[in-house]
Amino acid sequence: MAAETTQVKAYIMNNLLAEAIACDDPDRAARIIRDALGIESDDVVGYCFPTEWPADRERRARYIGEWLKTEARYLAS
């Protein structure tokens, strides 16, 4: 039963990441991920996201990935 719960959570997170990457609004993309992960502060996302959100989906994914890595380092310190 625990394995099924883990799979469901992973599926939901994949959908949320896909939704955030597809989003044209960087604030909404950040809110989707922050809400899913329980991140309370905008400090790191404000540092990682560009002032202009790219139209290219791959570049959006890179910004989101870099934000999450930076957020993890920030929380670990």
C-alpha positions as CSV (number, residue, x, y, z in Angstrom):
1,M,0.0,0.0,0.0
2,A,2.9,2.4,0.8
3,A,4.4,1.9,-2.6
4,E,1.1,2.9,-4.3
5,T,0.9,6.0,-2.2
6,T,4.4,7.0,-3.2
7,Q,3.6,6.4,-6.9
8,V,0.5,8.6,-6.6
9,K,2.5,11.4,-5.0
10,A,5.2,11.1,-7.7
11,Y,2.5,11.3,-10.4
12,I,0.9,14.3,-8.8
13,M,4.2,16.1,-8.5
14,N,5.1,15.3,-12.2
15,N,1.7,16.8,-13.2
16,L,2.4,19.9,-11.1
17,L,5.8,20.4,-12.5
18,A,4.4,20.0,-16.0
19,E,1.7,22.5,-15.2
20,A,4.3,25.0,-13.8
21,I,6.6,24.6,-16.8
22,A,3.7,25.1,-19.2
23,C,2.5,28.3,-17.3
24,D,3.0,31.6,-19.1
25,D,3.1,33.5,-15.7
26,P,6.2,33.0,-13.6
27,D,4.4,34.0,-10.4
28,R,1.7,31.4,-11.0
29,A,4.4,28.8,-11.8
30,A,6.2,29.5,-8.6
31,R,2.9,29.4,-6.6
32,I,2.0,26.0,-8.0
33,I,5.4,24.5,-6.9
34,R,5.5,26.4,-3.6
35,D,2.1,25.2,-2.6
36,A,2.9,21.6,-3.5
37,L,6.2,21.6,-1.6
38,G,5.2,23.8,1.3
39,I,7.8,26.5,0.5
40,E,6.8,29.6,2.4
41,S,9.3,32.2,1.3
42,D,9.7,34.0,-2.1
43,D,13.3,34.9,-1.4
44,V,15.0,32.2,-3.4
45,V,12.5,32.2,-6.3
46,G,12.9,35.9,-6.7
47,Y,16.7,35.4,-7.0
48,C,16.4,32.5,-9.5
49,F,13.6,33.5,-11.9
50,P,14.4,36.0,-14.7
51,T,12.6,39.3,-15.0
52,E,11.2,38.1,-18.3
53,W,9.6,34.7,-18.3
54,P,10.8,32.8,-21.5
55,A,8.4,31.5,-24.1
56,D,10.6,28.4,-24.5
57,R,9.3,25.6,-22.4
58,E,12.8,24.1,-22.0
59,R,14.2,27.3,-20.6
60,R,11.3,27.5,-18.2
61,A,12.1,24.0,-17.0
62,R,15.8,25.0,-16.5
63,Y,14.8,28.0,-14.4
64,I,12.4,25.9,-12.2
65,G,15.1,23.2,-11.8
66,E,17.7,25.7,-10.8
67,W,15.3,27.3,-8.3
68,L,14.5,24.0,-6.7
69,K,18.2,23.1,-6.4
70,T,19.0,26.5,-4.9
71,E,16.0,26.2,-2.6
72,A,17.3,22.9,-1.3
73,R,20.8,24.3,-0.7
74,Y,19.2,27.3,1.1
75,L,17.1,25.1,3.4
76,A,20.1,22.8,4.1
77,S,22.3,25.6,5.4
